[in-house]
Amino acid sequence: MGEAAMKPHHSLQKYAIELRNNSTDVERLLWRRLRNSQLEDVKFRRQQPIESYIVDFISFDKRIVIELDGGQHSENTAYDLQRDACLTANGFTVLRFWNNDVIENIEGVLEVIRAHCL
């Protein structure tokens, strides 16, 4: 594979790999249901750099970003709005779920994601 065929290295790639290797229990729970194109045959990736952000889960084909929010996100409202605006400007739909929604109602969460995939 020649130099030109290689993908450009994203400056956040190393940090994204670190996040992938240190997933939260909630991220692992949802990933078990999204990986290997299990949901409507849609390919999702996890901890993916997009511009200056790392998103929890993304489908490039369906232009969907999934973000899981724990308690710390309630303090970061301005940051989340800025991040969502950037992702939306890049053509993505951002779906946000609270961690306890994933824990207590994963089927409901998967239904919302499925509806956006169809």
N, CA, C and O atoms as a MOPAC input file, in Angstrom:
PM7 MOZYME 1SCF
protein

 N      0.85000 1    -1.17500 1     0.00000 1
 C      0.00000 1     0.00000 1     0.00000 1
 C      0.89200 1     1.23300 1     0.00000 1
 O      1.71100 1     1.40300 1     0.90300 1
 N      0.74400 1     2.08800 1    -0.99400 1
 C      1.58200 1     3.27200 1    -1.13000 1
 C      1.24300 1     4.33900 1    -0.11500 1
 O      0.21100 1     4.26800 1     0.55400 1
 N      2.09900 1     5.31500 1    -0.00200 1
 C      1.92400 1     6.41500 1     0.95600 1
 C      0.60600 1     7.14500 1     0.72300 1
 O     -0.07100 1     7.51700 1     1.68200 1
 N      0.23400 1     7.35500 1    -0.53800 1
 C     -0.97600 1     8.10900 1    -0.86600 1
 C     -2.25100 1     7.35900 1    -0.46000 1
 O     -3.27700 1     7.98500 1    -0.19800 1
 N     -2.19300 1     6.04200 1    -0.40500 1
 C     -3.38100 1     5.25200 1    -0.09800 1
 C     -3.66200 1     5.17200 1     1.40800 1
 O     -4.74600 1     4.75800 1     1.81800 1
 N     -2.69500 1     5.56500 1     2.22000 1
 C     -2.88700 1     5.47800 1     3.66800 1
 C     -3.84100 1     6.56100 1     4.14800 1
 O     -3.86100 1     7.66900 1     3.61300 1
 N     -4.63600 1     6.22500 1     5.16700 1
 C     -5.54400 1     7.20600 1     5.74400 1
 C     -4.74800 1     8.23700 1     6.52800 1
 O     -3.75300 1     7.89800 1     7.16900 1
 N     -5.18100 1     9.50100 1     6.48400 1
 C     -4.46500 1    10.51700 1     7.26200 1
 C     -4.61000 1    10.21600 1     8.75300 1
 O     -5.65600 1     9.75000 1     9.20400 1
 N     -3.56700 1    10.48400 1     9.49400 1
 C     -3.58400 1    10.23600 1    10.93500 1
 C     -4.29100 1    11.39300 1    11.63600 1
 O     -3.89600 1    12.54800 1    11.48100 1
 N     -5.31700 1    11.09200 1    12.39500 1
 C     -6.03400 1    12.12100 1    13.14300 1
 C     -5.31700 1    12.36900 1    14.46500 1
 O     -4.88000 1    11.42600 1    15.12600 1
 N     -5.19900 1    13.62000 1    14.84300 1
 C     -4.45000 1    13.96400 1    16.06000 1
 C     -5.06100 1    13.36400 1    17.32800 1
 O     -4.36400 1    13.20200 1    18.33000 1
 N     -6.34000 1    13.03800 1    17.29700 1
 C     -7.00800 1    12.46000 1    18.46900 1
 C     -7.02800 1    10.93200 1    18.43800 1
 O     -7.57200 1    10.30600 1    19.34800 1
 N     -6.44200 1    10.32400 1    17.40000 1
 C     -6.54700 1     8.87400 1    17.23300 1
 C     -6.00700 1     8.10000 1    18.43200 1
 O     -6.62800 1     7.13500 1    18.87800 1
 N     -4.86600 1     8.51400 1    18.95100 1
 C     -4.26000 1     7.80900 1    20.08200 1
 C     -5.17800 1     7.85600 1    21.30300 1
 O     -5.34900 1     6.85500 1    21.99900 1
 N     -5.77000 1     9.03400 1    21.55700 1
 C     -6.68900 1     9.18900 1    22.68200 1
 C     -7.96700 1     8.36900 1    22.45900 1
 O     -8.50900 1     7.79600 1    23.40400 1
 N     -8.44200 1     8.31600 1    21.22100 1
 C     -9.63900 1     7.53000 1    20.90100 1
 C     -9.39700 1     6.04500 1    21.18900 1
 O    -10.26900 1     5.36000 1    21.72200 1
 N     -8.22100 1     5.56200 1    20.83500 1
 C     -7.87700 1     4.15300 1    21.10100 1
 C     -7.84100 1     3.90900 1    22.60700 1
 O     -8.30400 1     2.87400 1    23.08600 1
 N     -7.29400 1     4.85400 1    23.33900 1
 C     -7.25300 1     4.75200 1    24.80300 1
 C     -8.67800 1     4.68000 1    25.37700 1
 O     -8.95500 1     3.87400 1    26.26600 1
 N     -9.56800 1     5.52500 1    24.86500 1
 C    -10.96500 1     5.49700 1    25.32100 1
 C    -11.62400 1     4.16700 1    24.97900 1
 O    -12.37300 1     3.61900 1    25.78900 1
 N    -11.35000 1     3.64400 1    23.78100 1
 C    -11.90000 1     2.35200 1    23.37300 1
 C    -11.46100 1     1.25500 1    24.32500 1
 O    -12.24500 1     0.37800 1    24.68900 1
 N    -10.19500 1     1.31400 1    24.72500 1
 C     -9.64600 1     0.29200 1    25.61600 1
 C    -10.11800 1     0.45600 1    27.05700 1
 O     -9.97400 1    -0.46500 1    27.86100 1
 N    -10.67500 1     1.60300 1    27.39100 1
 C    -11.14200 1     1.86800 1    28.75800 1
 C    -12.61900 1     2.25800 1    28.77000 1
 O    -13.02200 1     3.18000 1    29.47800 1
 N    -13.41200 1     1.55200 1    27.98500 1
 C    -14.84200 1     1.84500 1    27.88700 1
 C    -15.52300 1     1.71900 1    29.24100 1
 O    -15.12300 1     0.92100 1    30.08800 1
 N    -16.56200 1     2.52900 1    29.42100 1
 C    -17.38100 1     2.39000 1    30.62900 1
 C    -18.26800 1     1.15500 1    30.47300 1
 O    -18.43700 1     0.63700 1    29.36900 1
 N    -18.82700 1     0.69300 1    31.58000 1
 C    -19.73900 1    -0.45600 1    31.53400 1
 C    -20.92000 1    -0.17000 1    30.60700 1
 O    -21.36100 1    -1.05200 1    29.86900 1
 N    -21.42700 1     1.05600 1    30.64500 1
 C    -22.58900 1     1.42000 1    29.82900 1
 C    -22.21800 1     1.41200 1    28.34000 1
 O    -22.99400 1     0.94600 1    27.50600 1
 N    -21.03000 1     1.92900 1    28.01400 1
 C    -20.57900 1     1.89700 1    26.61600 1
 C    -20.43900 1     0.45700 1    26.13300 1
 O    -20.83500 1     0.13000 1    25.01400 1
 N    -19.87700 1    -0.39700 1    26.97800 1
 C    -19.71600 1    -1.81100 1    26.59200 1
 C    -21.08300 1    -2.47700 1    26.40200 1
 O    -21.26100 1    -3.28100 1    25.48600 1
 N    -22.03300 1    -2.14700 1    27.25600 1
 C    -23.38200 1    -2.71000 1    27.16200 1
 C    -24.02500 1    -2.35800 1    25.81900 1
 O    -24.56800 1    -3.23300 1    25.14600 1
 N    -23.96700 1    -1.08800 1    25.42700 1
 C    -24.55900 1    -0.67600 1    24.15100 1
 C    -23.74400 1    -1.21700 1    22.97600 1
 O    -24.31500 1    -1.63800 1    21.97000 1
 N    -22.41700 1    -1.20800 1    23.09500 1
 C    -21.56700 1    -1.69300 1    22.00900 1
 C    -21.86200 1    -3.15100 1    21.68600 1
 O    -21.83100 1    -3.54300 1    20.51900 1
 N    -22.14800 1    -3.96300 1    22.70600 1
 C    -22.48500 1    -5.38200 1    22.46400 1
 C    -23.68900 1    -5.52200 1    21.55100 1
 O    -23.83100 1    -6.52800 1    20.85500 1
 N    -24.57500 1    -4.50000 1    21.54900 1
 C    -25.79400 1    -4.55800 1    20.72800 1
 C    -25.63500 1    -3.86000 1    19.37300 1
 O    -26.44800 1    -4.06100 1    18.47100 1
 N    -24.58500 1    -3.04000 1    19.23300 1
 C    -24.37900 1    -2.29700 1    17.97400 1
 C    -23.30200 1    -2.91000 1    17.08800 1
 O    -23.34200 1    -2.76700 1    15.86600 1
 N    -22.33100 1    -3.59700 1    17.70800 1
 C    -21.17200 1    -4.07800 1    16.95200 1
 C    -21.56200 1    -5.13100 1    15.92500 1
 O    -22.63200 1    -5.73400 1    16.00700 1
 N    -20.69200 1    -5.33800 1    14.97300 1
 C    -20.88500 1    -6.33900 1    13.90900 1
 C    -22.18300 1    -6.13000 1    13.12500 1
 O    -22.79500 1    -7.09500 1    12.66700 1
 N    -22.60200 1    -4.87300 1    12.97100 1
 C    -23.78800 1    -4.52400 1    12.16000 1
 C    -25.04100 1    -5.27300 1    12.59200 1
 O    -25.86100 1    -5.65000 1    11.75500 1
 N    -25.19300 1    -5.49300 1    13.90500 1
 C    -26.34400 1    -6.24600 1    14.41300 1
 C    -27.66200 1    -5.49200 1    14.26400 1
 O    -28.71500 1    -6.10600 1    14.09200 1
 N    -27.60600 1    -4.16900 1    14.32900 1
 C    -28.83400 1    -3.36100 1    14.29800 1
 C    -29.09500 1    -2.89800 1    12.87000 1
 O    -28.39600 1    -2.02500 1    12.35500 1
 N    -30.10600 1    -3.48900 1    12.23400 1
 C    -30.50200 1    -3.13200 1    10.87500 1
 C    -29.33800 1    -3.16700 1     9.88500 1
 O    -29.33500 1    -2.42800 1     8.90000 1
 N    -28.35100 1    -4.02300 1    10.14600 1
 C    -27.20400 1    -4.19400 1     9.26200 1
 C    -26.41200 1    -2.88600 1     9.05600 1
 O    -25.78400 1    -2.67800 1     8.01700 1
 N    -26.46100 1    -2.01700 1    10.07500 1
 C    -25.75600 1    -0.73600 1    10.01800 1
 C    -24.43000 1    -0.86900 1    10.76800 1
 O    -24.39000 1    -1.35200 1    11.89900 1
 N    -23.34600 1    -0.43400 1    10.12000 1
 C    -22.02400 1    -0.49400 1    10.73600 1
 C    -21.81800 1     0.71900 1    11.62700 1
 O    -21.91400 1     1.85900 1    11.17300 1
 N    -21.53300 1     0.46600 1    12.89500 1
 C    -21.18000 1     1.51400 1    13.84400 1
 C    -19.72500 1     1.35400 1    14.23400 1
 O    -19.19500 1     0.24300 1    14.26300 1
 N    -19.08800 1     2.46600 1    14.53100 1
 C    -17.74200 1     2.48700 1    15.09800 1
 C    -17.85800 1     3.13700 1    16.46000 1
 O    -18.81700 1     3.86200 1    16.72900 1
 N    -16.87200 1     2.87800 1    17.33100 1
 C    -16.91200 1     3.51800 1    18.64700 1
 C    -15.66700 1     4.36000 1    18.86200 1
 O    -14.60400 1     4.10000 1    18.29900 1
 N    -15.83400 1     5.38100 1    19.69800 1
 C    -14.74600 1     6.31000 1    20.04400 1
 C    -14.02400 1     6.77600 1    18.78200 1
 O    -12.84200 1     6.49800 1    18.58000 1
 N    -14.76400 1     7.48500 1    17.94600 1
 C    -14.25500 1     7.90900 1    16.64300 1
 C    -14.00900 1     9.41500 1    16.62700 1
 O    -14.90600 1    10.18400 1    16.97100 1
 N    -12.80900 1     9.85300 1    16.23300 1
 C    -12.55400 1    11.30100 1    16.12500 1
 C    -13.31000 1    11.92600 1    14.94500 1
 O    -13.29600 1    11.40400 1    13.83000 1
 N    -13.96700 1    13.05200 1    15.22100 1
 C    -14.61700 1    13.86500 1    14.19100 1
 C    -14.23700 1    15.31100 1    14.50800 1
 O    -14.59100 1    15.82400 1    15.56900 1
 N    -13.53700 1    15.95300 1    13.62100 1
 C    -12.98500 1    17.28700 1    13.85100 1
 C    -12.23200 1    17.29400 1    15.18200 1
 O    -11.28500 1    16.52500 1    15.35100 1
 N    -12.63200 1    18.14600 1    16.13000 1
 C    -11.87700 1    18.21100 1    17.39800 1
 C    -12.57800 1    17.45400 1    18.52600 1
 O    -12.31700 1    17.70700 1    19.70200 1
 N    -13.45100 1    16.54000 1    18.17400 1
 C    -14.21000 1    15.77000 1    19.16800 1
 C    -14.01000 1    14.27600 1    18.95400 1
 O    -13.64000 1    13.83300 1    17.86700 1
 N    -14.26100 1    13.51200 1    20.00800 1
 C    -14.31600 1    12.05600 1    19.88900 1
 C    -15.73100 1    11.65300 1    20.28200 1
 O    -16.17200 1    11.90100 1    21.40400 1
 N    -16.43500 1    11.03200 1    19.34500 1
 C    -17.82000 1    10.63600 1    19.60600 1
 C    -17.85800 1     9.20700 1    20.13400 1
 O    -16.98700 1     8.39400 1    19.82500 1
 N    -18.88700 1     8.91100 1    20.94000 1
 C    -18.99800 1     7.57100 1    21.52700 1
 C    -19.22400 1     6.50700 1    20.44900 1
 O    -18.48700 1     5.52300 1    20.38200 1
 N    -20.24300 1     6.70700 1    19.60400 1
 C    -20.56000 1     5.75700 1    18.53400 1
 C    -20.96200 1     6.54700 1    17.30000 1
 O    -21.55400 1     7.62200 1    17.40200 1
 N    -20.63300 1     6.00100 1    16.12900 1
 C    -20.96800 1     6.69900 1    14.88200 1
 C    -21.24300 1     5.70500 1    13.76900 1
 O    -20.59500 1     4.66400 1    13.67000 1
 N    -22.21800 1     6.04500 1    12.93300 1
 C    -22.42700 1     5.34800 1    11.67100 1
 C    -22.19100 1     6.38400 1    10.57600 1
 O    -22.95100 1     7.34300 1    10.44000 1
 N    -21.12800 1     6.18000 1     9.79800 1
 C    -20.84500 1     7.10200 1     8.69800 1
 C    -21.88700 1     6.94400 1     7.59700 1
 O    -22.27400 1     7.93000 1     6.97100 1
 N    -22.35100 1     5.70300 1     7.34900 1
 C    -23.34800 1     5.46400 1     6.30000 1
 C    -24.66000 1     6.19000 1     6.58900 1
 O    -25.22900 1     6.82900 1     5.70500 1
 N    -25.12900 1     6.08900 1     7.81100 1
 C    -26.42300 1     6.67600 1     8.17800 1
 C    -26.28100 1     8.08700 1     8.75700 1
 O    -27.28200 1     8.74200 1     9.04800 1
 N    -25.02100 1     8.56000 1     8.92600 1
 C    -24.75300 1     9.90900 1     9.44600 1
 C    -25.38500 1    10.10200 1    10.83000 1
 O    -26.02600 1    11.11700 1    11.10200 1
 N    -25.18500 1     9.10100 1    11.69400 1
 C    -25.73000 1     9.13000 1    13.05100 1
 C    -24.59200 1     9.07700 1    14.05800 1
 O    -23.68000 1     8.25800 1    13.94100 1
 N    -24.65600 1     9.96300 1    15.05200 1
 C    -23.73500 1     9.94000 1    16.18500 1
 C    -24.55600 1     9.61300 1    17.42200 1
 O    -25.62900 1    10.18100 1    17.62200 1
 N    -24.06200 1     8.70200 1    18.25400 1
 C    -24.72300 1     8.35100 1    19.51000 1
 C    -23.79800 1     8.75500 1    20.64700 1
 O    -22.64100 1     8.34000 1    20.70100 1
 N    -24.32000 1     9.56300 1    21.54700 1
 C    -23.56100 1    10.01200 1    22.71000 1
 C    -24.24400 1     9.50200 1    23.97000 1
 O    -25.46300 1     9.60400 1    24.10600 1
 N    -23.46100 1     8.95600 1    24.88400 1
 C    -23.97300 1     8.51200 1    26.17700 1
 C    -23.57600 1     9.53900 1    27.21700 1
 O    -22.41000 1     9.92400 1    27.31300 1
 N    -24.54000 1     9.97300 1    27.98400 1
 C    -24.30800 1    11.03000 1    28.96500 1
 C    -24.47900 1    10.51600 1    30.37700 1
 O    -25.53700 1    10.00900 1    30.74800 1
 N    -23.42300 1    10.65500 1    31.15700 1
 C    -23.50200 1    10.40700 1    32.58800 1
 C    -23.79200 1    11.72400 1    33.27500 1
 O    -24.10300 1    12.71200 1    32.60900 1
 N    -23.69800 1    11.75600 1    34.57200 1
 C    -23.98700 1    12.95400 1    35.34400 1
 C    -23.12900 1    14.14900 1    34.98500 1
 O    -23.58400 1    15.28800 1    35.09100 1
 N    -21.86300 1    13.90600 1    34.55000 1
 C    -20.95500 1    15.01600 1    34.27100 1
 C    -21.43900 1    15.88000 1    33.11200 1
 O    -21.06200 1    17.04800 1    33.01500 1
 N    -22.27600 1    15.31600 1    32.22500 1
 C    -22.71400 1    16.09700 1    31.06700 1
 C    -23.70300 1    17.19200 1    31.44000 1
 O    -23.82600 1    18.17400 1    30.70900 1
 N    -24.40100 1    17.05200 1    32.54300 1
 C    -25.34700 1    18.10300 1    32.93500 1
 C    -24.61000 1    19.39700 1    33.25900 1
 O    -25.20300 1    20.47500 1    33.21200 1
 N    -23.31600 1    19.30000 1    33.58800 1
 C    -22.51400 1    20.48400 1    33.87900 1
 C    -21.86600 1    21.04800 1    32.62100 1
 O    -21.33400 1    22.15800 1    32.65300 1
 N    -21.89800 1    20.31700 1    31.52500 1
 C    -21.20300 1    20.71300 1    30.30000 1
 C    -22.16800 1    21.07400 1    29.17500 1
 O    -21.89400 1    20.78100 1    28.01100 1
 N    -23.28100 1    21.69900 1    29.50000 1
 C    -24.32400 1    21.97800 1    28.51700 1
 C    -23.80300 1    22.80900 1    27.35000 1
 O    -24.08700 1    22.48500 1    26.19600 1
 N    -23.05200 1    23.87000 1    27.62000 1
 C    -22.54000 1    24.74300 1    26.55200 1
 C    -21.60600 1    23.96700 1    25.62700 1
 O    -21.67400 1    24.10600 1    24.40600 1
 N    -20.73400 1    23.15000 1    26.21800 1
 C    -19.80300 1    22.33100 1    25.43000 1
 C    -20.58300 1    21.35800 1    24.55200 1
 O    -20.27900 1    21.20700 1    23.36900 1
 N    -21.59400 1    20.69200 1    25.13300 1
 C    -22.39200 1    19.72500 1    24.36800 1
 C    -23.11800 1    20.40500 1    23.21300 1
 O    -23.21000 1    19.83600 1    22.12500 1
 N    -23.63400 1    21.61300 1    23.43300 1
 C    -24.32900 1    22.34600 1    22.36400 1
 C    -23.36300 1    22.69100 1    21.23100 1
 O    -23.70500 1    22.56600 1    20.05500 1
 N    -22.16600 1    23.12400 1    21.59200 1
 C    -21.13500 1    23.46200 1    20.60100 1
 C    -20.73800 1    22.21900 1    19.80700 1
 O    -20.61100 1    22.26400 1    18.58300 1
 N    -20.54500 1    21.11800 1    20.51700 1
 C    -20.17600 1    19.84700 1    19.90500 1
 C    -21.27300 1    19.37100 1    18.95800 1
 O    -20.99800 1    18.97400 1    17.82600 1
 N    -22.52700 1    19.41600 1    19.43600 1
 C    -23.65800 1    18.98400 1    18.60600 1
 C    -23.78000 1    19.86100 1    17.36300 1
 O    -24.07600 1    19.35400 1    16.28200 1
 N    -23.55500 1    21.17300 1    17.50000 1
 C    -23.62900 1    22.09200 1    16.35900 1
 C    -22.56400 1    21.73200 1    15.32000 1
 O    -22.83300 1    21.75700 1    14.11900 1
 N    -21.36500 1    21.40000 1    15.77900 1
 C    -20.27600 1    20.99500 1    14.87900 1
 C    -20.64700 1    19.71000 1    14.14700 1
 O    -20.48000 1    19.61900 1    12.93100 1
 N    -21.14500 1    18.72600 1    14.87400 1
 C    -21.51100 1    17.44200 1    14.26800 1
 C    -22.66800 1    17.61100 1    13.28200 1
 O    -22.67000 1    17.00700 1    12.20900 1
 N    -23.65100 1    18.43600 1    13.65300 1
 C    -24.78800 1    18.70600 1    12.77300 1
 C    -24.32100 1    19.40500 1    11.50000 1
 O    -24.78400 1    19.08800 1    10.40400 1
 N    -23.39700 1    20.36200 1    11.65200 1
 C    -22.83900 1    21.06100 1    10.48700 1
 C    -22.10600 1    20.09200 1     9.55800 1
 O    -21.99500 1    20.34700 1     8.35900 1
 N    -21.61000 1    18.99300 1    10.10300 1
 C    -20.94900 1    17.96100 1     9.30900 1
 C    -21.94000 1    16.92200 1     8.77000 1
 O    -21.53400 1    15.91500 1     8.19100 1
 N    -23.23700 1    17.17200 1     8.96400 1
 C    -24.26500 1    16.31000 1     8.38100 1
 C    -24.70200 1    15.14200 1     9.24500 1
 O    -25.34800 1    14.21800 1     8.75000 1
 N    -24.36100 1    15.16600 1    10.53300 1
 C    -24.73100 1    14.06000 1    11.41600 1
 C    -25.95900 1    14.41000 1    12.24900 1
 O    -26.16300 1    15.56700 1    12.61800 1
 N    -26.77200 1    13.40400 1    12.53900 1
 C    -27.84100 1    13.49600 1    13.52700 1
 C    -27.24700 1    12.99900 1    14.83000 1
 O    -26.65200 1    11.92200 1    14.86700 1
 N    -27.40000 1    13.76900 1    15.90500 1
 C    -26.84000 1    13.39100 1    17.20000 1
 C    -27.95900 1    12.86000 1    18.09000 1
 O    -28.94400 1    13.55300 1    18.34600 1
 N    -27.80000 1    11.63300 1    18.55500 1
 C    -28.73600 1    11.01100 1    19.48600 1
 C    -28.04000 1    10.92900 1    20.83900 1
 O    -26.95900 1    10.35100 1    20.95000 1
 N    -28.66000 1    11.50900 1    21.87200 1
 C    -28.08000 1    11.48700 1    23.22100 1
 C    -28.95700 1    10.64300 1    24.13600 1
 O    -30.18300 1    10.75400 1    24.13600 1
 N    -28.29200 1     9.79800 1    24.91200 1
 C    -29.00300 1     8.96800 1    25.88300 1
 C    -28.30600 1     9.08100 1    27.22600 1
 O    -27.07700 1     9.11600 1    27.29700 1
 N    -29.09000 1     9.13900 1    28.28500 1
 C    -28.52400 1     9.08900 1    29.63400 1
 C    -28.07800 1     7.66200 1    29.90700 1
 O    -28.70900 1     6.70900 1    29.44800 1
 N    -27.00400 1     7.51800 1    30.64500 1
 C    -26.49300 1     6.19100 1    30.99400 1
 C    -27.58100 1     5.30900 1    31.59100 1
 O    -27.70300 1     4.14200 1    31.22000 1
 N    -28.37800 1     5.85600 1    32.51600 1
 C    -29.37200 1     4.98500 1    33.15400 1
 C    -30.49400 1     4.58300 1    32.19500 1
 O    -31.17100 1     3.58600 1    32.44700 1
 N    -30.71700 1     5.32900 1    31.09700 1
 C    -31.67000 1     4.88000 1    30.07000 1
 C    -31.14800 1     3.60600 1    29.41200 1
 O    -31.90900 1     2.67300 1    29.16000 1
 N    -29.84100 1     3.57400 1    29.13600 1
 C    -29.23700 1     2.39000 1    28.51300 1
 C    -29.32400 1     1.20600 1    29.47400 1
 O    -29.63800 1     0.09000 1    29.06000 1
 N    -29.04800 1     1.44500 1    30.75100 1
 C    -29.06400 1     0.37700 1    31.75300 1
 C    -30.48100 1    -0.13600 1    31.99400 1
 O    -30.70900 1    -1.34500 1    32.02900 1
 N    -31.43000 1     0.78400 1    32.15900 1
 C    -32.79400 1     0.39100 1    32.56100 1
 C    -33.70900 1     0.08200 1    31.38500 1
 O    -34.70500 1    -0.62100 1    31.55300 1
 N    -33.38800 1     0.60100 1    30.17700 1
 C    -34.30400 1     0.42800 1    29.05300 1
 C    -33.53400 1     0.33300 1    27.73600 1
 O    -33.76600 1     1.12200 1    26.82000 1
 N    -32.62700 1    -0.62300 1    27.64300 1
 C    -31.80400 1    -0.72700 1    26.43000 1
 C    -32.64500 1    -1.00500 1    25.18500 1
 O    -32.30400 1    -0.54400 1    24.09500 1
 N    -33.72600 1    -1.74400 1    25.33300 1
 C    -34.57400 1    -2.02700 1    24.16300 1
 C    -35.20200 1    -0.74100 1    23.62900 1
 O    -35.31200 1    -0.56200 1    22.41600 1
 N    -35.61400 1     0.15400 1    24.52900 1
 C    -36.16900 1     1.44600 1    24.11800 1
 C    -35.12200 1     2.29700 1    23.41300 1
 O    -35.41600 1     2.93900 1    22.40500 1
 N    -33.90000 1     2.30200 1    23.94100 1
 C    -32.78900 1     3.03500 1    23.33000 1
 C    -32.52100 1     2.47800 1    21.93100 1
 O    -32.36300 1     3.24100 1    20.97800 1
 N    -32.47100 1     1.15500 1    21.81000 1
 C    -32.20400 1     0.53100 1    20.51900 1
 C    -33.32500 1     0.83700 1    19.51200 1
 O    -33.05900 1     0.96600 1    18.31700 1
 N    -34.56500 1     0.95400 1    19.98000 1
 C    -35.67600 1     1.30300 1    19.09900 1
 C    -35.50400 1     2.70300 1    18.51200 1
 O    -35.75600 1     2.92000 1    17.32600 1
 N    -35.07200 1     3.65700 1    19.35200 1
 C    -34.83800 1     5.02900 1    18.87200 1
 C    -33.72900 1     5.01700 1    17.81800 1
 O    -33.85100 1     5.65200 1    16.77100 1
 N    -32.65000 1     4.29100 1    18.10500 1
 C    -31.52900 1     4.20600 1    17.16500 1
 C    -32.00200 1     3.53500 1    15.87500 1
 O    -31.69700 1     4.00500 1    14.77900 1
 N    -32.74300 1     2.44300 1    16.00700 1
 C    -33.24900 1     1.70900 1    14.83500 1
 C    -34.10400 1     2.61700 1    13.96100 1
 O    -33.96800 1     2.60800 1    12.73800 1
 N    -34.98400 1     3.40000 1    14.58000 1
 C    -35.86100 1     4.30500 1    13.81800 1
 C    -35.03700 1     5.29700 1    12.99400 1
 O    -35.41800 1     5.62800 1    11.87100 1
 N    -33.92600 1     5.77000 1    13.53100 1
 C    -33.07600 1     6.70600 1    12.79600 1
 C    -32.26300 1     6.01500 1    11.69500 1
 O    -31.83000 1     6.65900 1    10.73900 1
 N    -32.06400 1     4.72000 1    11.83600 1
 C    -31.31000 1     3.95400 1    10.83900 1
 C    -32.16400 1     3.61200 1     9.61500 1
 O    -31.63700 1     3.39700 1     8.52300 1
 N    -33.46800 1     3.56400 1     9.80300 1
 C    -34.36100 1     3.13400 1     8.70900 1
 C    -34.72800 1     4.26600 1     7.77600 1
 O    -35.46800 1     4.05800 1     6.81400 1

